[in-house]
């Protein structure tokens, strides 16, 4: 069969990359193992009674309109609520079918095969998948706590790209509680990157699905606030409400949003209408903020538990990040350790993680792994860390 279909697929298919996270989900029941692998929110954060009540209110208020096709930009009620929440005008808000779609449509409308996308190394796996599917040239830059050295690393890559005669289309960045590392950019680092974008004339795609999940420290201004016409800001309801609604948003200059609007017409016509009305009512009623406070308290406790367990049980030579928010932290083992090769042994024993190599555009980071702390119960986190530490 493979021979028959070999010449039927498009050239783009060869650039598709399977998500190792999704492959894990296909093979095992996450509830039957100790899974630090996915980015699943805790089901405890889903306010089921409030959602049920809100759904009934939406049906009473909008009737059949809530089940009809709607505007590609999103229903006005939700766009207005997002605009108020983010402090922008409605004409700068596009509702998307998940933040992942936001990443994909930005790439689709901006990038030609061979164009360069700058990003951090490591970076979000789902974004790397999207970039590769459009045959972009991905250049990753490792973080350096020394601001001047960090800037020089980016400038070196930018100069190399110019030498090759290629064009940088955008910088993709998760500045708040990054996936996979859990780390955040300082205000000075954000200003530096925006300055480089201005100097070398490329855009920035700021992905912020975890921004509102802060457990300590002060909120840092968005990159979008530093240059609203150069930065495309992506947000999501998946981590602050419920991922099953598959809703996100893009905030950008209207000229960019117009191209995204036309692009989305060929993708899904419009985001899910009923889901949008539910999200709009949930925002307007204040229920989202009430529930978010409970989610933050729950996740902070799980993060603190995980950090304490790592300190207590991990063998010497293992280090990890200390995220101020979000859902992940990153482990680094001694040089020579291969987290991909170690994975089958860990999974056979009943514990799952995601090897850090998959998050590095150049395939480095073999001695790293991402761990999620939002999904499992405290008891399973405790047992899972002890098991993983023993295996290590």
C-alpha positions in Angstrom: 0.0 0.0 0.0 2.8 2.4 0.8 4.2 2.0 -2.7 0.8 2.8 -4.2 0.5 6.0 -2.3 4.1 7.1 -2.4 3.7 9.6 -5.3 0.2 10.8 -4.2 1.2 13.0 -1.3 2.3 16.6 -1.4 5.9 17.7 -0.9 4.8 19.2 2.5 4.0 15.8 3.9 7.7 15.0 4.1 8.1 18.0 6.5 5.5 16.7 9.0 6.9 15.7 12.3 5.1 13.3 14.7 4.6 14.7 18.2 6.2 12.3 20.7 3.7 13.5 23.3 0.8 12.5 21.1 2.4 9.1 20.3 2.6 8.5 24.1 -1.1 9.2 24.4 -1.9 6.7 21.6 0.0 3.9 23.4 -0.9 4.3 27.1 -3.7 5.3 29.4 -2.4 8.3 31.2 -4.4 7.5 34.3 -2.8 4.1 34.5 0.8 5.5 34.8 2.7 8.3 36.4 2.5 10.8 33.6 4.7 13.9 33.7 4.5 13.9 29.9 1.5 15.9 28.7 0.5 19.5 29.2 -3.0 18.6 30.4 -4.6 20.9 33.0 -6.0 19.2 36.1 -9.6 18.1 35.7 -10.2 19.6 39.1 -9.9 23.1 37.5 -12.9 22.5 35.3 -15.8 24.2 37.0 -18.4 21.7 35.9 -21.4 23.1 37.7 -20.6 26.7 36.5 -20.1 25.5 33.0 -23.4 23.6 33.0 -25.2 26.7 34.3 -23.5 29.0 31.8 -24.4 26.6 28.9 -28.0 26.8 29.9 -27.9 30.6 30.1 -26.3 30.7 26.6 -29.1 28.5 25.2 -31.8 30.7 26.9 -30.1 33.9 25.7 -29.1 33.1 22.2 -31.3 30.1 21.2 -30.6 28.6 17.8 -28.1 31.4 17.1 -25.6 29.7 19.3 -25.6 26.6 17.0 -25.4 28.4 13.7 -22.4 29.5 11.6 -20.8 32.7 12.8 -18.3 35.4 11.8 -14.8 34.2 10.9 -13.3 36.8 13.3 -15.3 35.3 16.2 -18.6 36.3 17.7 -18.7 40.0 18.8 -19.4 39.2 22.4 -16.3 37.2 22.9 -14.1 39.6 20.9 -15.3 42.4 23.1 -14.6 40.5 26.3 -11.1 39.5 25.1 -10.4 43.1 24.0 -11.4 44.4 27.5 -9.3 41.8 29.2 -6.2 42.5 27.1 -6.7 46.3 27.0 -6.9 46.6 23.2 -9.6 47.6 20.7 -11.9 45.0 19.2 -10.5 45.5 15.7 -7.2 44.0 16.9 -8.9 40.7 18.2 -9.3 37.6 16.1 -10.7 34.5 17.8 -8.9 31.2 16.9 -9.8 27.6 17.2 -7.1 27.1 19.8 -3.8 28.9 20.3 -2.2 26.2 18.2 -4.2 27.4 15.3 -2.9 30.9 16.0 0.7 29.7 15.6 -0.2 27.8 12.4 -2.0 30.6 10.7 0.7 33.1 11.6 3.2 30.8 9.9 1.0 30.1 7.0 0.4 33.8 6.2 4.0 35.0 6.8 6.4 32.2 5.9 7.6 30.9 2.5 9.6 27.7 2.3 13.2 28.5 3.3 12.3 31.6 5.3 13.9 31.9 8.7 12.0 31.7 12.0 14.0 32.6 15.1 13.1 30.9 18.4 14.5 29.9 21.7 16.3 26.6 22.2 14.4 24.7 23.6 11.1 25.8 22.3 7.5 24.6 22.2 7.2 21.4 20.2 3.8 22.2 18.6 5.2 25.4 17.2 8.3 23.5 15.8 5.9 21.0 14.2 4.0 23.9 12.5 7.1 25.6 11.3 8.5 22.5 9.8 5.3 21.7 8.0 5.7 24.9 6.1 9.3 24.1 5.4 10.7 27.1 7.4 14.3 27.3 8.4 14.3 27.2 12.2 17.2 28.8 14.1 17.2 28.3 17.8 19.1 30.4 20.3 20.0 29.3 23.8 19.2 31.5 26.7 22.0 33.3 28.5 21.3 35.1 31.8 23.9 37.7 30.8 21.9 40.2 28.8 24.7 41.3 26.6 25.8 37.8 25.8 22.2 36.9 25.1 21.9 39.8 22.7 25.2 38.8 21.0 23.9 35.2 20.5 20.9 36.5 18.6 22.9 39.1 16.6 25.3 36.3 15.5 22.5 34.2 14.2 20.9 37.2 12.5 24.2 38.1 10.8 24.6 34.5 9.7 21.1 34.5 8.1 21.9 37.7 6.3 25.1 36.2 5.0 23.1 33.3 3.6 20.8 35.8 1.8 17.8 34.6 3.7 14.9 36.5 5.2 13.9 36.4 8.9 10.1 36.5 9.0 9.5 36.4 12.8 10.8 35.5 16.2 8.6 33.0 18.0 8.8 33.3 21.8 6.9 32.2 24.9 8.0 34.9 27.3 6.0 33.8 30.4 6.7 30.3 31.9 8.0 28.9 28.7 7.0 25.4 27.4 9.2 23.4 28.0 11.5 25.1 30.4 9.1 27.0 32.6 11.4 30.0 32.6 10.4 33.6 31.8 12.0 36.5 30.0 12.9 39.6 32.1 11.6 43.0 31.0 15.1 43.9 29.9 15.3 40.7 27.7 11.9 41.5 26.2 13.0 45.0 25.3 16.2 43.7 23.8 14.4 41.3 21.5 11.8 43.9 20.5 14.7 46.2 19.7 16.4 43.6 17.5 13.1 43.1 15.7 12.9 46.8 15.0 16.5 47.1 14.0 16.4 44.1 11.6 12.8 44.5 10.5 11.2 41.2 11.5 8.0 40.4 13.4 7.5 38.7 16.8 4.9 36.0 17.5 4.4 36.1 21.3 2.7 33.0 22.5 1.2 33.4 26.0 -1.0 30.5 27.0 0.4 30.4 30.6 0.7 34.1 31.3 -2.2 34.2 33.8 -0.9 31.2 35.8 1.6 33.0 37.9 2.4 31.7 41.4 5.1 34.1 42.6 6.8 37.3 41.5 5.4 40.3 39.6 3.7 40.3 36.3 6.0 41.5 33.5 4.7 43.6 30.6 4.0 41.7 27.4 6.2 42.0 24.3 3.1 43.2 22.5 2.8 46.2 24.8 6.4 47.2 23.8 5.5 47.4 20.1 1.8 46.7 19.2 2.4 47.0 15.5 5.3 44.5 15.3 4.1 41.8 17.8 1.4 39.3 17.3 0.1 38.2 20.7 -1.5 34.8 21.0 -3.6 33.7 24.0 -5.6 30.6 24.9 -8.6 29.5 27.1 -7.1 26.0 27.3 -5.0 26.5 30.4 -7.3 29.1 32.2 -10.7 27.6 31.4 -10.9 24.2 29.6 -8.9 22.8 26.6 -11.9 21.0 25.2 -13.5 24.3 24.1 -10.5 24.7 21.6 -10.6 28.5 21.8 -7.8 31.0 21.6 -7.2 34.5 20.3 -4.7 36.5 18.3 -4.1 40.2 18.9 -2.3 42.1 16.2 -2.4 45.1 13.8 -5.6 44.9 11.7 -3.6 44.5 8.5 -2.1 41.3 9.8 -5.5 40.1 11.2 -7.1 40.7 7.8 -4.8 38.1 6.2 -5.4 35.7 9.1 -9.1 36.3 8.6 -9.0 35.3 4.9 -6.7 32.3 5.8 -9.1 31.0 8.4 -12.0 31.0 5.9 -10.3 28.1 4.1 -9.5 26.3 7.4 -12.6 26.2 9.6 -14.9 29.1 8.4 -15.3 30.2 12.0 -14.4 29.1 15.5 -16.9 27.0 17.4 -19.9 29.3 18.0 -21.5 27.7 21.0 -18.1 27.4 22.7 -17.5 31.1 22.1 -20.8 32.2 23.6 -20.0 30.1 26.7 -16.6 31.6 27.0 -18.0 35.1 26.6 -20.6 34.6 29.3 -18.0 33.0 31.6 -15.7 36.0 31.2 -18.5 38.6 31.5 -19.9 37.0 34.6 -16.6 37.0 36.5 -16.7 33.2 36.8 -13.5 32.7 34.9 -11.5 34.9 37.3 -13.1 33.3 40.3 -12.1 29.8 39.0 -8.7 31.0 37.9 -7.8 31.9 41.5 -8.6 28.3 42.5 -6.6 26.9 39.7 -3.6 29.1 40.7 -3.8 27.9 44.3 -4.0 24.2 43.1 -1.1 24.5 40.7 1.1 26.4 43.1 0.8 23.6 45.6 1.6 21.0 43.0 4.6 23.0 41.8 5.9 23.4 45.3 5.4 19.7 46.0 7.3 18.7 42.8 10.2 21.0 43.6 10.5 19.7 47.1 10.4 16.1 45.9 13.1 16.7 43.3 15.3 18.2 46.0 14.7 15.3 48.2 15.0 12.4 45.8 16.9 13.2 42.6 20.5 11.9 42.4 23.5 14.2 42.4 24.2 15.8 39.1 20.5 16.4 38.2 19.4 20.0 38.0 16.0 21.7 37.2 14.4 25.0 36.6 12.3 26.9 39.2 9.2 28.2 37.3 7.3 31.1 38.8 4.2 29.9 37.0 2.9 27.7 34.2 2.7 24.0 34.0 6.2 22.7 33.4 9.8 22.5 34.6 12.9 21.2 32.9 15.4 18.6 34.2 19.0 18.4 33.1 21.0 15.3 33.6 24.8 15.0 33.4 26.4 15.1 29.9 26.2 11.7 28.1 22.7 10.9 29.4 20.2 10.2 26.6 16.6 10.8 27.7 15.3 9.3 24.4 17.0 6.0 25.0 16.1 6.0 28.7 12.4 6.6 27.9 11.3 3.1 27.1 12.9 1.9 30.4 11.0 4.5 32.3 7.7 3.9 30.5 8.0 0.1 31.1 8.4 0.9 34.8 5.2 3.1 34.6 6.5 6.7 34.5 6.4 9.0 31.5 8.1 12.3 30.6 9.0 14.1 27.3 12.6 14.0 26.2 14.0 17.5 25.9 15.7 16.7 22.6 12.4 17.1 20.8 12.1 20.7 21.9 15.5 21.7 20.5 15.4 22.8 16.8 19.0 21.4 16.3 18.4 18.1 18.1 20.6 19.0 21.1 19.5 18.7 24.7 19.7 14.9 24.8 20.3 15.0 28.5 17.1 17.0 29.3 13.5 16.2 30.0 10.3 18.1 30.5 8.1 17.4 33.4 4.5 18.6 33.9 3.0 19.1 37.4 -0.6 20.1 36.6 -2.2 16.8 35.6 -1.6 14.3 38.3 -2.8 14.2 41.9 -0.3 15.1 44.7 -0.1 11.4 45.6 0.8 10.3 42.1 3.3 13.1 41.7 5.0 11.9 44.9 5.1 8.3 43.8 6.1 9.2 40.3 9.1 11.3 41.3 10.3 8.6 43.7 10.1 6.0 40.9 11.8 8.3 38.3 14.6 9.2 40.7 15.2 5.5 41.5 15.4 4.7 37.8 17.8 7.5 37.2 
